[in-house]
Amino acid sequence: MLVDNHGRKINYLRLAVTDRCNLRCFYCMPEDGLNWLSRTELMSYEEMLRATTLLVKMGIEKIRITGGEPFVRKDIMKLLTTLSQLNGLKELSITTNGVLTAPHVAEMKALGIRSVNLSLDTLDANRFFAITRRDEFADVMTTLDELLKHDFEVKINAVVMDGRNTQDIIPIVELTKDLPVSVRFIEEMPFNGDEDSYRGVVWDHVRILDEITDHYPQIQKLVDPAYSTAYNYQIPGHKGSVGIIAAYSRTFCGTCNRIRITPQGTLKNCLYDDGVLNIKDLMRSGASDGEIEKYLLNAFNHRSVDGWEAERLRVEKTGVHESMATIGG
């Protein structure tokens, strides 16, 4: 079992397989995209498999594949197939924007993948285009239908943005009436790839809950699962549930069980740190698995107590305005 210097269990890896994305959501990246990593800068699938195999042996039990958008990377299903066979891995899941996902749903189910997080910030096609700068709403909704048809555990992630989609909060909540989905509203964060445009969170978790409660005063608090990043609720009579993630307020750091590996192989102990170790570089320098394990254990023994400390430690060096696509969701 992996335990950090604050006594927190580490058993969850978010592995970003690419920085590239087929959408241009304004809260994630500039309209003209990013300076994409070259092929040699990215971890190869072989390097990802080596790193994940080692981490699973050390105590990682759950891996979530993120991006960028995972399905824009060539042969992603081959990687998912290999990861699904890792001895000791209890859960493999995916976060996707849904644009390219629908054709792969049946195969994902066959691999034993049960949970998919679908990014969907609005149920209005025009607002979808305004937010993402791409006309892909119909394909995302097709993916949602396919996931439900194949009985996936579906979590719909919606970033709440002042002046952009707050009118969608209640319509998205209403999805839970007839669909067995968890809709999760996420505070907007500063990871938009533009150091000048983020002005802080306007709709925090308290305000989001107030908006929902005004329409559904009967909403009930659920018991949050261990390590949950969301405050979870249910409206009586609804099939699904509602979650609110205080991603900017960072109220869940005390039970954080997750680490991240970016597309270029950088280990992040926290969403808000600037990386603590480059696993890809260690591999390419000839380090053995035993040597890499020692580096990893040392990194885990120096985790920040929370996201605020992680931000303070990096802010003078790089700030916190990188794109979420380069971090790994």
C-alpha positions as protocol buffer text, in pm:
chain_id: "A"
residue {
  index: 1
  type: MET
  ca { x: 0 y: 0 z: 0 }
}
residue {
  index: 2
  type: LEU
  ca { x: 123 y: 346 z: -91 }
}
residue {
  index: 3
  type: VAL
  ca { x: 93 y: 613 z: 179 }
}
residue {
  index: 4
  type: ASP
  ca { x: 217 y: 970 z: 153 }
}
residue {
  index: 5
  type: ASN
  ca { x: 385 y: 1189 z: 414 }
}
residue {
  index: 6
  type: HIS
  ca { x: 44 y: 1302 z: 544 }
}
residue {
  index: 7
  type: GLY
  ca { x: -86 y: 949 z: 596 }
}
residue {
  index: 8
  type: ARG
  ca { x: -307 y: 954 z: 285 }
}
residue {
  index: 9
  type: LYS
  ca { x: -343 y: 635 z: 85 }
}
residue {
  index: 10
  type: ILE
  ca { x: -245 y: 663 z: -283 }
}
residue {
  index: 11
  type: ASN
  ca { x: -429 y: 414 z: -502 }
}
residue {
  index: 12
  type: TYR
  ca { x: -557 y: 613 z: -801 }
}
residue {
  index: 13
  type: LEU
  ca { x: -365 y: 720 z: -1113 }
}
residue {
  index: 14
  type: ARG
  ca { x: -492 y: 959 z: -1378 }
}
residue {
  index: 15
  type: LEU
  ca { x: -289 y: 885 z: -1691 }
}
residue {
  index: 16
  type: ALA
  ca { x: -300 y: 1141 z: -1972 }
}
residue {
  index: 17
  type: VAL
  ca { x: -223 y: 979 z: -2306 }
}
residue {
  index: 18
  type: THR
  ca { x: -212 y: 1296 z: -2518 }
}
residue {
  index: 19
  type: ASP
  ca { x: -227 y: 1674 z: -2492 }
}
residue {
  index: 20
  type: ARG
  ca { x: -422 y: 1702 z: -2816 }
}
residue {
  index: 21
  type: CYS
  ca { x: -796 y: 1758 z: -2834 }
}
residue {
  index: 22
  type: ASN
  ca { x: -1056 y: 1792 z: -3107 }
}
residue {
  index: 23
  type: LEU
  ca { x: -1244 y: 2063 z: -2914 }
}
residue {
  index: 24
  type: ARG
  ca { x: -1124 y: 2409 z: -2815 }
}
residue {
  index: 25
  type: CYS
  ca { x: -1313 y: 2473 z: -2493 }
}
residue {
  index: 26
  type: PHE
  ca { x: -1228 y: 2828 z: -2391 }
}
residue {
  index: 27
  type: TYR
  ca { x: -1176 y: 2734 z: -2024 }
}
residue {
  index: 28
  type: CYS
  ca { x: -914 y: 2477 z: -2127 }
}
residue {
  index: 29
  type: MET
  ca { x: -714 y: 2627 z: -2412 }
}
residue {
  index: 30
  type: PRO
  ca { x: -688 y: 2924 z: -2650 }
}
residue {
  index: 31
  type: GLU
  ca { x: -897 y: 2923 z: -2968 }
}
residue {
  index: 32
  type: ASP
  ca { x: -598 y: 2842 z: -3192 }
}
residue {
  index: 33
  type: GLY
  ca { x: -493 y: 2552 z: -2969 }
}
residue {
  index: 34
  type: LEU
  ca { x: -159 y: 2491 z: -2803 }
}
residue {
  index: 35
  type: ASN
  ca { x: 197 y: 2419 z: -2908 }
}
residue {
  index: 36
  type: TRP
  ca { x: 134 y: 2046 z: -2928 }
}
residue {
  index: 37
  type: LEU
  ca { x: 395 y: 1807 z: -2800 }
}
residue {
  index: 38
  type: SER
  ca { x: 597 y: 1625 z: -3063 }
}
residue {
  index: 39
  type: ARG
  ca { x: 581 y: 1247 z: -3086 }
}
residue {
  index: 40
  type: THR
  ca { x: 920 y: 1211 z: -2914 }
}
residue {
  index: 41
  type: GLU
  ca { x: 808 y: 1433 z: -2624 }
}
residue {
  index: 42
  type: LEU
  ca { x: 509 y: 1210 z: -2555 }
}
residue {
  index: 43
  type: MET
  ca { x: 535 y: 892 z: -2357 }
}
residue {
  index: 44
  type: SER
  ca { x: 512 y: 592 z: -2585 }
}
residue {
  index: 45
  type: TYR
  ca { x: 253 y: 327 z: -2509 }
}
residue {
  index: 46
  type: GLU
  ca { x: 537 y: 95 z: -2407 }
}
residue {
  index: 47
  type: GLU
  ca { x: 659 y: 353 z: -2155 }
}
residue {
  index: 48
  type: MET
  ca { x: 306 y: 403 z: -2024 }
}
residue {
  index: 49
  type: LEU
  ca { x: 267 y: 29 z: -1979 }
}
residue {
  index: 50
  type: ARG
  ca { x: 599 y: 4 z: -1796 }
}
residue {
  index: 51
  type: ALA
  ca { x: 510 y: 291 z: -1564 }
}
residue {
  index: 52
  type: THR
  ca { x: 159 y: 165 z: -1490 }
}
residue {
  index: 53
  type: THR
  ca { x: 277 y: -192 z: -1433 }
}
residue {
  index: 54
  type: LEU
  ca { x: 526 y: -66 z: -1176 }
}
residue {
  index: 55
  type: LEU
  ca { x: 272 y: 161 z: -1006 }
}
residue {
  index: 56
  type: VAL
  ca { x: 11 y: -116 z: -985 }
}
residue {
  index: 57
  type: LYS
  ca { x: 270 y: -340 z: -819 }
}
residue {
  index: 58
  type: MET
  ca { x: 335 y: -58 z: -573 }
}
residue {
  index: 59
  type: GLY
  ca { x: -33 y: -17 z: -482 }
}
residue {
  index: 60
  type: ILE
  ca { x: -226 y: 168 z: -753 }
}
residue {
  index: 61
  type: GLU
  ca { x: -566 y: 2 z: -789 }
}
residue {
  index: 62
  type: LYS
  ca { x: -751 y: 237 z: -1026 }
}
residue {
  index: 63
  type: ILE
  ca { x: -637 y: 402 z: -1348 }
}
residue {
  index: 64
  type: ARG
  ca { x: -835 y: 667 z: -1532 }
}
residue {
  index: 65
  type: ILE
  ca { x: -731 y: 745 z: -1889 }
}
residue {
  index: 66
  type: THR
  ca { x: -750 y: 1115 z: -1973 }
}
residue {
  index: 67
  type: GLY
  ca { x: -607 y: 1367 z: -2219 }
}
residue {
  index: 68
  type: GLY
  ca { x: -639 y: 1601 z: -2396 }
}
residue {
  index: 69
  type: GLU
  ca { x: -894 y: 1376 z: -2557 }
}
residue {
  index: 70
  type: PRO
  ca { x: -785 y: 1010 z: -2531 }
}
residue {
  index: 71
  type: PHE
  ca { x: -956 y: 898 z: -2851 }
}
residue {
  index: 72
  type: VAL
  ca { x: -758 y: 1133 z: -3075 }
}
residue {
  index: 73
  type: ARG
  ca { x: -446 y: 927 z: -3005 }
}
residue {
  index: 74
  type: LYS
  ca { x: -391 y: 652 z: -3258 }
}
residue {
  index: 75
  type: ASP
  ca { x: -447 y: 293 z: -3145 }
}
residue {
  index: 76
  type: ILE
  ca { x: -584 y: 396 z: -2805 }
}
residue {
  index: 77
  type: MET
  ca { x: -792 y: 77 z: -2791 }
}
residue {
  index: 78
  type: LYS
  ca { x: -473 y: -132 z: -2803 }
}
residue {
  index: 79
  type: LEU
  ca { x: -345 y: 49 z: -2495 }
}
residue {
  index: 80
  type: LEU
  ca { x: -677 y: 5 z: -2316 }
}
residue {
  index: 81
  type: THR
  ca { x: -672 y: -366 z: -2398 }
}
residue {
  index: 82
  type: THR
  ca { x: -324 y: -407 z: -2250 }
}
residue {
  index: 83
  type: LEU
  ca { x: -402 y: -202 z: -1940 }
}
residue {
  index: 84
  type: SER
  ca { x: -722 y: -398 z: -1879 }
}
residue {
  index: 85
  type: GLN
  ca { x: -507 y: -709 z: -1838 }
}
residue {
  index: 86
  type: LEU
  ca { x: -275 y: -568 z: -1570 }
}
residue {
  index: 87
  type: ASN
  ca { x: -256 y: -807 z: -1278 }
}
residue {
  index: 88
  type: GLY
  ca { x: -374 y: -628 z: -965 }
}
residue {
  index: 89
  type: LEU
  ca { x: -558 y: -343 z: -1135 }
}
residue {
  index: 90
  type: LYS
  ca { x: -913 y: -330 z: -1000 }
}
residue {
  index: 91
  type: GLU
  ca { x: -1062 y: -57 z: -1216 }
}
residue {
  index: 92
  type: LEU
  ca { x: -989 y: 104 z: -1553 }
}
residue {
  index: 93
  type: SER
  ca { x: -1199 y: 403 z: -1654 }
}
residue {
  index: 94
  type: ILE
  ca { x: -1197 y: 687 z: -1906 }
}
residue {
  index: 95
  type: THR
  ca { x: -1271 y: 1058 z: -1925 }
}
residue {
  index: 96
  type: THR
  ca { x: -1373 y: 1170 z: -2274 }
}
residue {
  index: 97
  type: ASN
  ca { x: -1546 y: 1456 z: -2454 }
}
residue {
  index: 98
  type: GLY
  ca { x: -1749 y: 1199 z: -2646 }
}
residue {
  index: 99
  type: VAL
  ca { x: -1684 y: 1326 z: -2998 }
}
residue {
  index: 100
  type: LEU
  ca { x: -1505 y: 1010 z: -3118 }
}
residue {
  index: 101
  type: THR
  ca { x: -1611 y: 766 z: -2849 }
}
residue {
  index: 102
  type: ALA
  ca { x: -1937 y: 608 z: -2968 }
}
residue {
  index: 103
  type: PRO
  ca { x: -1784 y: 355 z: -3212 }
}
residue {
  index: 104
  type: HIS
  ca { x: -1566 y: 213 z: -2933 }
}
residue {
  index: 105
  type: VAL
  ca { x: -1830 y: 173 z: -2660 }
}
residue {
  index: 106
  type: ALA
  ca { x: -1908 y: -193 z: -2720 }
}
residue {
  index: 107
  type: GLU
  ca { x: -1538 y: -286 z: -2724 }
}
residue {
  index: 108
  type: MET
  ca { x: -1476 y: -85 z: -2408 }
}
residue {
  index: 109
  type: LYS
  ca { x: -1754 y: -280 z: -2238 }
}
residue {
  index: 110
  type: ALA
  ca { x: -1599 y: -609 z: -2352 }
}
residue {
  index: 111
  type: LEU
  ca { x: -1267 y: -507 z: -2194 }
}
residue {
  index: 112
  type: GLY
  ca { x: -1436 y: -471 z: -1857 }
}
residue {
  index: 113
  type: ILE
  ca { x: -1442 y: -91 z: -1849 }
}
residue {
  index: 114
  type: ARG
  ca { x: -1748 y: 4 z: -1648 }
}
residue {
  index: 115
  type: SER
  ca { x: -1717 y: 376 z: -1580 }
}
residue {
  index: 116
  type: VAL
  ca { x: -1691 y: 671 z: -1819 }
}
residue {
  index: 117
  type: ASN
  ca { x: -1683 y: 1040 z: -1737 }
}
residue {
  index: 118
  type: LEU
  ca { x: -1836 y: 1241 z: -2020 }
}
residue {
  index: 119
  type: SER
  ca { x: -1754 y: 1612 z: -2043 }
}
residue {
  index: 120
  type: LEU
  ca { x: -2072 y: 1802 z: -2132 }
}
residue {
  index: 121
  type: ASP
  ca { x: -2110 y: 2163 z: -2020 }
}
residue {
  index: 122
  type: THR
  ca { x: -2445 y: 2238 z: -2183 }
}
residue {
  index: 123
  type: LEU
  ca { x: -2748 y: 2071 z: -2337 }
}
residue {
  index: 124
  type: ASP
  ca { x: -2792 y: 2350 z: -2591 }
}
residue {
  index: 125
  type: ALA
  ca { x: -2621 y: 2300 z: -2928 }
}
residue {
  index: 126
  type: ASN
  ca { x: -2557 y: 2670 z: -2980 }
}
residue {
  index: 127
  type: ARG
  ca { x: -2399 y: 2716 z: -2638 }
}
residue {
  index: 128
  type: PHE
  ca { x: -2198 y: 2398 z: -2696 }
}
residue {
  index: 129
  type: PHE
  ca { x: -2050 y: 2558 z: -3007 }
}
residue {
  index: 130
  type: ALA
  ca { x: -1981 y: 2884 z: -2820 }
}
residue {
  index: 131
  type: ILE
  ca { x: -1799 y: 2700 z: -2541 }
}
residue {
  index: 132
  type: THR
  ca { x: -1611 y: 2439 z: -2745 }
}
residue {
  index: 133
  type: ARG
  ca { x: -1569 y: 2635 z: -3072 }
}
residue {
  index: 134
  type: ARG
  ca { x: -1666 y: 2316 z: -3254 }
}
residue {
  index: 135
  type: ASP
  ca { x: -1998 y: 2184 z: -3393 }
}
residue {
  index: 136
  type: GLU
  ca { x: -1986 y: 1838 z: -3234 }
}
residue {
  index: 137
  type: PHE
  ca { x: -2286 y: 1838 z: -3001 }
}
residue {
  index: 138
  type: ALA
  ca { x: -2476 y: 1565 z: -3187 }
}
residue {
  index: 139
  type: ASP
  ca { x: -2181 y: 1323 z: -3170 }
}
residue {
  index: 140
  type: VAL
  ca { x: -2145 y: 1378 z: -2795 }
}
residue {
  index: 141
  type: MET
  ca { x: -2512 y: 1302 z: -2739 }
}
residue {
  index: 142
  type: THR
  ca { x: -2478 y: 988 z: -2951 }
}
residue {
  index: 143
  type: THR
  ca { x: -2198 y: 876 z: -2723 }
}
residue {
  index: 144
  type: LEU
  ca { x: -2415 y: 939 z: -2417 }
}
residue {
  index: 145
  type: ASP
  ca { x: -2691 y: 725 z: -2567 }
}
residue {
  index: 146
  type: GLU
  ca { x: -2446 y: 445 z: -2649 }
}
residue {
  index: 147
  type: LEU
  ca { x: -2294 y: 447 z: -2300 }
}
residue {
  index: 148
  type: LEU
  ca { x: -2637 y: 420 z: -2139 }
}
residue {
  index: 149
  type: LYS
  ca { x: -2745 y: 149 z: -2383 }
}
residue {
  index: 150
  type: HIS
  ca { x: -2442 y: -55 z: -2277 }
}
residue {
  index: 151
  type: ASP
  ca { x: -2510 y: 1 z: -1905 }
}
residue {
  index: 152
  type: PHE
  ca { x: -2200 y: 205 z: -1827 }
}
residue {
  index: 153
  type: GLU
  ca { x: -2173 y: 399 z: -1506 }
}
residue {
  index: 154
  type: VAL
  ca { x: -2188 y: 747 z: -1660 }
}
residue {
  index: 155
  type: LYS
  ca { x: -2078 y: 1066 z: -1490 }
}
residue {
  index: 156
  type: ILE
  ca { x: -2150 y: 1386 z: -1679 }
}
residue {
  index: 157
  type: ASN
  ca { x: -1895 y: 1655 z: -1594 }
}
residue {
  index: 158
  type: ALA
  ca { x: -2003 y: 2016 z: -1641 }
}
residue {
  index: 159
  type: VAL
  ca { x: -1773 y: 2308 z: -1565 }
}
residue {
  index: 160
  type: VAL
  ca { x: -1986 y: 2597 z: -1435 }
}
residue {
  index: 161
  type: MET
  ca { x: -1888 y: 2925 z: -1599 }
}
residue {
  index: 162
  type: ASP
  ca { x: -2036 y: 3262 z: -1516 }
}
residue {
  index: 163
  type: GLY
  ca { x: -2215 y: 3415 z: -1813 }
}
residue {
  index: 164
  type: ARG
  ca { x: -2165 y: 3104 z: -2024 }
}
residue {
  index: 165
  type: ASN
  ca { x: -2371 y: 2810 z: -1906 }
}
residue {
  index: 166
  type: THR
  ca { x: -2526 y: 2877 z: -1566 }
}
residue {
  index: 167
  type: GLN
  ca { x: -2868 y: 2854 z: -1735 }
}
residue {
  index: 168
  type: ASP
  ca { x: -2782 y: 2489 z: -1801 }
}
residue {
  index: 169
  type: ILE
  ca { x: -2744 y: 2389 z: -1436 }
}
residue {
  index: 170
  type: ILE
  ca { x: -3109 y: 2296 z: -1385 }
}
residue {
  index: 171
  type: PRO
  ca { x: -3161 y: 2128 z: -1727 }
}
residue {
  index: 172
  type: ILE
  ca { x: -2853 y: 1914 z: -1661 }
}
residue {
  index: 173
  type: VAL
  ca { x: -2985 y: 1827 z: -1314 }
}
residue {
  index: 174
  type: GLU
  ca { x: -3313 y: 1724 z: -1477 }
}
residue {
  index: 175
  type: LEU
  ca { x: -3127 y: 1452 z: -1667 }
}
residue {
  index: 176
  type: THR
  ca { x: -3113 y: 1261 z: -1340 }
}
residue {
  index: 177
  type: LYS
  ca { x: -3490 y: 1230 z: -1328 }
}
residue {
  index: 178
  type: ASP
  ca { x: -3515 y: 960 z: -1592 }
}
residue {
  index: 179
  type: LEU
  ca { x: -3153 y: 860 z: -1656 }
}
residue {
  index: 180
  type: PRO
  ca { x: -2924 y: 661 z: -1422 }
}
residue {
  index: 181
  type: VAL
  ca { x: -2644 y: 915 z: -1450 }
}
residue {
  index: 182
  type: SER
  ca { x: -2444 y: 1118 z: -1203 }
}
residue {
  index: 183
  type: VAL
  ca { x: -2415 y: 1480 z: -1311 }
}
residue {
  index: 184
  type: ARG
  ca { x: -2123 y: 1663 z: -1152 }
}
residue {
  index: 185
  type: PHE
  ca { x: -2082 y: 2037 z: -1155 }
}
residue {
  index: 186
  type: ILE
  ca { x: -1720 y: 2153 z: -1134 }
}
residue {
  index: 187
  type: GLU
  ca { x: -1589 y: 2489 z: -1022 }
}
residue {
  index: 188
  type: GLU
  ca { x: -1402 y: 2666 z: -1300 }
}
residue {
  index: 189
  type: MET
  ca { x: -1024 y: 2647 z: -1259 }
}
residue {
  index: 190
  type: PRO
  ca { x: -734 y: 2858 z: -1391 }
}
residue {
  index: 191
  type: PHE
  ca { x: -601 y: 2592 z: -1631 }
}
residue {
  index: 192
  type: ASN
  ca { x: -700 y: 2757 z: -1959 }
}
residue {
  index: 193
  type: GLY
  ca { x: -359 y: 2808 z: -2118 }
}
residue {
  index: 194
  type: ASP
  ca { x: -395 y: 3186 z: -2094 }
}
residue {
  index: 195
  type: GLU
  ca { x: -236 y: 3361 z: -1798 }
}
residue {
  index: 196
  type: ASP
  ca { x: -439 y: 3679 z: -1843 }
}
residue {
  index: 197
  type: SER
  ca { x: -799 y: 3557 z: -1882 }
}
residue {
  index: 198
  type: TYR
  ca { x: -881 y: 3379 z: -1554 }
}
residue {
  index: 199
  type: ARG
  ca { x: -1038 y: 3605 z: -1293 }
}
residue {
  index: 200
  type: GLY
  ca { x: -1116 y: 3356 z: -1019 }
}
residue {
  index: 201
  type: VAL
  ca { x: -1414 y: 3137 z: -943 }
}
residue {
  index: 202
  type: VAL
  ca { x: -1753 y: 3310 z: -948 }
}
residue {
  index: 203
  type: TRP
  ca { x: -1975 y: 3007 z: -911 }
}
residue {
  index: 204
  type: ASP
  ca { x: -1823 y: 2815 z: -621 }
}
residue {
  index: 205
  type: HIS
  ca { x: -1966 y: 2493 z: -479 }
}
residue {
  index: 206
  type: VAL
  ca { x: -2186 y: 2680 z: -231 }
}
residue {
  index: 207
  type: ARG
  ca { x: -2345 y: 2897 z: -499 }
}
residue {
  index: 208
  type: ILE
  ca { x: -2399 y: 2600 z: -730 }
}
residue {
  index: 209
  type: LEU
  ca { x: -2577 y: 2410 z: -454 }
}
residue {
  index: 210
  type: ASP
  ca { x: -2790 y: 2714 z: -371 }
}
residue {
  index: 211
  type: GLU
  ca { x: -2900 y: 2736 z: -734 }
}
residue {
  index: 212
  type: ILE
  ca { x: -3003 y: 2371 z: -736 }
}
residue {
  index: 213
  type: THR
  ca { x: -3172 y: 2389 z: -396 }
}
residue {
  index: 214
  type: ASP
  ca { x: -3381 y: 2686 z: -507 }
}
residue {
  index: 215
  type: HIS
  ca { x: -3537 y: 2462 z: -773 }
}
residue {
  index: 216
  type: TYR
  ca { x: -3529 y: 2138 z: -576 }
}
residue {
  index: 217
  type: PRO
  ca { x: -3569 y: 2221 z: -206 }
}
residue {
  index: 218
  type: GLN
  ca { x: -3628 y: 1852 z: -135 }
}
residue {
  index: 219
  type: ILE
  ca { x: -3275 y: 1758 z: -248 }
}
residue {
  index: 220
  type: GLN
  ca { x: -3103 y: 1525 z: -4 }
}
residue {
  index: 221
  type: LYS
  ca { x: -2737 y: 1483 z: 90 }
}
residue {
  index: 222
  type: LEU
  ca { x: -2592 y: 1140 z: 21 }
}
residue {
  index: 223
  type: VAL
  ca { x: -2307 y: 976 z: 206 }
}
residue {
  index: 224
  type: ASP
  ca { x: -1995 y: 1054 z: 4 }
}
residue {
  index: 225
  type: PRO
  ca { x: -1783 y: 752 z: -94 }
}
residue {
  index: 226
  type: ALA
  ca { x: -1429 y: 725 z: 38 }
}
residue {
  index: 227
  type: TYR
  ca { x: -1189 y: 964 z: -140 }
}
residue {
  index: 228
  type: SER
  ca { x: -1478 y: 1139 z: -315 }
}
residue {
  index: 229
  type: THR
  ca { x: -1396 y: 1474 z: -473 }
}
residue {
  index: 230
  type: ALA
  ca { x: -1767 y: 1555 z: -499 }
}
residue {
  index: 231
  type: TYR
  ca { x: -2035 y: 1646 z: -251 }
}
residue {
  index: 232
  type: ASN
  ca { x: -2313 y: 1409 z: -356 }
}
residue {
  index: 233
  type: TYR
  ca { x: -2689 y: 1461 z: -352 }
}
residue {
  index: 234
  type: GLN
  ca { x: -3008 y: 1304 z: -480 }
}
residue {
  index: 235
  type: ILE
  ca { x: -3351 y: 1439 z: -555 }
}
residue {
  index: 236
  type: PRO
  ca { x: -3623 y: 1205 z: -429 }
}
residue {
  index: 237
  type: GLY
  ca { x: -3777 y: 1010 z: -716 }
}
residue {
  index: 238
  type: HIS
  ca { x: -3485 y: 1069 z: -953 }
}
residue {
  index: 239
  type: LYS
  ca { x: -3291 y: 775 z: -1096 }
}
residue {
  index: 240
  type: GLY
  ca { x: -2958 y: 956 z: -1099 }
}
residue {
  index: 241
  type: SER
  ca { x: -2760 y: 1172 z: -859 }
}
residue {
  index: 242
  type: VAL
  ca { x: -2597 y: 1514 z: -844 }
}
residue {
  index: 243
  type: GLY
  ca { x: -2241 y: 1594 z: -742 }
}
residue {
  index: 244
  type: ILE
  ca { x: -2059 y: 1922 z: -690 }
}
residue {
  index: 245
  type: ILE
  ca { x: -1679 y: 1928 z: -712 }
}
residue {
  index: 246
  type: ALA
  ca { x: -1498 y: 2209 z: -532 }
}
residue {
  index: 247
  type: ALA
  ca { x: -1205 y: 2193 z: -775 }
}
residue {
  index: 248
  type: TYR
  ca { x: -1093 y: 2551 z: -713 }
}
residue {
  index: 249
  type: SER
  ca { x: -1197 y: 2572 z: -345 }
}
residue {
  index: 250
  type: ARG
  ca { x: -1003 y: 2249 z: -283 }
}
residue {
  index: 251
  type: THR
  ca { x: -1206 y: 2126 z: 13 }
}
residue {
  index: 252
  type: PHE
  ca { x: -1128 y: 1756 z: -48 }
}
residue {
  index: 253
  type: CYS
  ca { x: -747 y: 1760 z: -27 }
}
residue {
  index: 254
  type: GLY
  ca { x: -740 y: 1593 z: 314 }
}
residue {
  index: 255
  type: THR
  ca { x: -847 y: 1261 z: 160 }
}
residue {
  index: 256
  type: CYS
  ca { x: -670 y: 1292 z: -176 }
}
residue {
  index: 257
  type: ASN
  ca { x: -572 y: 947 z: -305 }
}
residue {
  index: 258
  type: ARG
  ca { x: -471 y: 1040 z: -660 }
}
residue {
  index: 259
  type: ILE
  ca { x: -163 y: 1115 z: -862 }
}
residue {
  index: 260
  type: ARG
  ca { x: -129 y: 1222 z: -1225 }
}
residue {
  index: 261
  type: ILE
  ca { x: 108 y: 1145 z: -1509 }
}
residue {
  index: 262
  type: THR
  ca { x: 104 y: 1400 z: -1790 }
}
residue {
  index: 263
  type: PRO
  ca { x: 144 y: 1312 z: -2160 }
}
residue {
  index: 264
  type: GLN
  ca { x: 516 y: 1393 z: -2140 }
}
residue {
  index: 265
  type: GLY
  ca { x: 565 y: 1162 z: -1841 }
}
residue {
  index: 266
  type: THR
  ca { x: 566 y: 1416 z: -1560 }
}
residue {
  index: 267
  type: LEU
  ca { x: 439 y: 1291 z: -1226 }
}
residue {
  index: 268
  type: LYS
  ca { x: 210 y: 1536 z: -1049 }
}
residue {
  index: 269
  type: ASN
  ca { x: 124 y: 1480 z: -684 }
}
residue {
  index: 270
  type: CYS
  ca { x: -141 y: 1750 z: -712 }
}
residue {
  index: 271
  type: LEU
  ca { x: -337 y: 1917 z: -988 }
}
residue {
  index: 272
  type: TYR
  ca { x: -189 y: 2248 z: -876 }
}
residue {
  index: 273
  type: ASP
  ca { x: 179 y: 2154 z: -856 }
}
residue {
  index: 274
  type: ASP
  ca { x: 415 y: 2193 z: -1152 }
}
residue {
  index: 275
  type: GLY
  ca { x: 538 y: 1835 z: -1157 }
}
residue {
  index: 276
  type: VAL
  ca { x: 769 y: 1656 z: -919 }
}
residue {
  index: 277
  type: LEU
  ca { x: 939 y: 1390 z: -1132 }
}
residue {
  index: 278
  type: ASN
  ca { x: 970 y: 1298 z: -1499 }
}
residue {
  index: 279
  type: ILE
  ca { x: 921 y: 923 z: -1532 }
}
residue {
  index: 280
  type: LYS
  ca { x: 975 y: 920 z: -1907 }
}
residue {
  index: 281
  type: ASP
  ca { x: 1317 y: 1082 z: -1872 }
}
residue {
  index: 282
  type: LEU
  ca { x: 1417 y: 830 z: -1608 }
}
residue {
  index: 283
  type: MET
  ca { x: 1322 y: 543 z: -1837 }
}
residue {
  index: 284
  type: ARG
  ca { x: 1506 y: 689 z: -2133 }
}
residue {
  index: 285
  type: SER
  ca { x: 1816 y: 746 z: -1923 }
}
residue {
  index: 286
  type: GLY
  ca { x: 1830 y: 373 z: -1851 }
}
residue {
  index: 287
  type: ALA
  ca { x: 1695 y: 367 z: -1496 }
}
residue {
  index: 288
  type: SER
  ca { x: 1584 y: 27 z: -1370 }
}
residue {
  index: 289
  type: ASP
  ca { x: 1238 y: -37 z: -1227 }
}
residue {
  index: 290
  type: GLY
  ca { x: 1393 y: -50 z: -881 }
}
residue {
  index: 291
  type: GLU
  ca { x: 1555 y: 289 z: -927 }
}
residue {
  index: 292
  type: ILE
  ca { x: 1233 y: 441 z: -1060 }
}
residue {
  index: 293
  type: GLU
  ca { x: 1042 y: 299 z: -763 }
}
residue {
  index: 294
  type: LYS
  ca { x: 1281 y: 474 z: -524 }
}
residue {
  index: 295
  type: TYR
  ca { x: 1226 y: 806 z: -704 }
}
residue {
  index: 296
  type: LEU
  ca { x: 850 y: 754 z: -690 }
}
residue {
  index: 297
  type: LEU
  ca { x: 849 y: 673 z: -319 }
}
residue {
  index: 298
  type: ASN
  ca { x: 1057 y: 981 z: -249 }
}
residue {
  index: 299
  type: ALA
  ca { x: 811 y: 1195 z: -447 }
}
residue {
  index: 300
  type: PHE
  ca { x: 514 y: 1049 z: -262 }
}
residue {
  index: 301
  type: ASN
  ca { x: 688 y: 1129 z: 66 }
}
residue {
  index: 302
  type: HIS
  ca { x: 699 y: 1498 z: -26 }
}
residue {
  index: 303
  type: ARG
  ca { x: 337 y: 1569 z: -122 }
}
residue {
  index: 304
  type: SER
  ca { x: 190 y: 1907 z: -38 }
}
residue {
  index: 305
  type: VAL
  ca { x: -67 y: 1906 z: 237 }
}
residue {
  index: 306
  type: ASP
  ca { x: -326 y: 2054 z: -1 }
}
residue {
  index: 307
  type: GLY
  ca { x: -372 y: 2229 z: -333 }
}
residue {
  index: 308
  type: TRP
  ca { x: -315 y: 2569 z: -179 }
}
residue {
  index: 309
  type: GLU
  ca { x: 32 y: 2474 z: -61 }
}
residue {
  index: 310
  type: ALA
  ca { x: 107 y: 2316 z: -399 }
}
residue {
  index: 311
  type: GLU
  ca { x: 6 y: 2638 z: -570 }
}
residue {
  index: 312
  type: ARG
  ca { x: 216 y: 2852 z: -339 }
}
residue {
  index: 313
  type: LEU
  ca { x: 522 y: 2639 z: -409 }
}
residue {
  index: 314
  type: ARG
  ca { x: 491 y: 2686 z: -785 }
}
residue {
  index: 315
  type: VAL
  ca { x: 333 y: 3027 z: -836 }
}
residue {
  index: 316
  type: GLU
  ca { x: 659 y: 3224 z: -837 }
}
residue {
  index: 317
  type: LYS
  ca { x: 810 y: 2985 z: -1092 }
}
residue {
  index: 318
  type: THR
  ca { x: 539 y: 2918 z: -1348 }
}
residue {
  index: 319
  type: GLY
  ca { x: 200 y: 3035 z: -1224 }
}
residue {
  index: 320
  type: VAL
  ca { x: -101 y: 2806 z: -1262 }
}
residue {
  index: 321
  type: HIS
  ca { x: -228 y: 2899 z: -1606 }
}
residue {
  index: 322
  type: GLU
  ca { x: -119 y: 2597 z: -1809 }
}
residue {
  index: 323
  type: SER
  ca { x: -384 y: 2420 z: -2011 }
}
residue {
  index: 324
  type: MET
  ca { x: -578 y: 2136 z: -1853 }
}
residue {
  index: 325
  type: ALA
  ca { x: -498 y: 1943 z: -2172 }
}
residue {
  index: 326
  type: THR
  ca { x: -130 y: 1933 z: -2075 }
}
residue {
  index: 327
  type: ILE
  ca { x: -207 y: 1827 z: -1717 }
}
residue {
  index: 328
  type: GLY
  ca { x: -433 y: 1533 z: -1772 }
}
residue {
  index: 329
  type: GLY
  ca { x: -785 y: 1621 z: -1670 }
}
